[in-house]
Amino acid sequence: MRGKTFMALLALLVWVAGCGGDQSALQMTPTTVVKTPEALLDPKATDEAPAKKAAEKDKPASTSEKTADEKTGPETAAGAAVEVKDLAANSAPESDAVRLVSMTYDEYRSKAVVDPKAKLIVVDAWATWCPPCMENFPHLVEMHKKYAGLGLKCVSLSLDFPDDPKSFEKATQFLREQKATFLNVLLNEEQGDAFDKLDVNGVPSVFLYDGTGNEVRRFTMDDPNRQFTYDQVDEIVAKLLKGEKLPEDAPGEVYVPRRK
């Protein structure tokens, strides 16, 4: 018994002497936590992880993940699609609502000046090469504002050169500046034929039609002794819209076709 006790004490002294010789071994050192491998927690993870990563790598990016340069089609900041609308619709800005429509003389007579809903149709024949026409054009716009609600339909009839793009652009720009938001027709006829078919010598000229397209009055500069004013046109338009009978000496003239 004494021998065993002695040996135990001797072993304890040897262990204390060995550890105590290096005090740093007793100091606390930072501990690093090593994550347990997934394979130990779930054996299936070893087989599924690579496959899952490969699938995610090859999967195309969703719409929400695309950058602004990659997106196709109009979108708002919130990502909702924007409905594309025709600028010619009723909701279009006033400047974009103004159009110059090309028509032959026959189309003009059968479409532009035939409207069962209109009590009266006033047509102002003009051209950008005619300074008096452009100076007086605002009168047509004013009549549209004053009488459209009373049954008046306003039409502008341009005698600009139909085969000249610059002339077309100039006329269109002028109409937009005037805010001519009614029917604007470019007469698609040779210049000489246009005057011949309208049966006038020049412009400005104003024509009045009933809803069936029948010409009831005209104002021209053909007779040097009977030059008209747009105030006179306005007066006649107001009377006709009221259903009043015009006196024989009223300005303008009832159209009588020339003999060919």
Secondary structure by P-SEA (a helix, b strand, c coil): caaaaaaaaaaaaaaaaaaacccccccccbbbbbccccccccccccccaaaaaaaaaaccccccccccccccccccccbbbbbbbccccccccccccbbbbbbcaaaaaacccccccccbbbbbbbccccaaaaaaaaaaaaaaacccccbbbbbbbbccccccaaaaaaaaaaaaaaccccbbbcccccaaaaaaaaccccccbbbbbccccccccccccccccccccaaaaaaaaaaaaacccccccccccccccccc
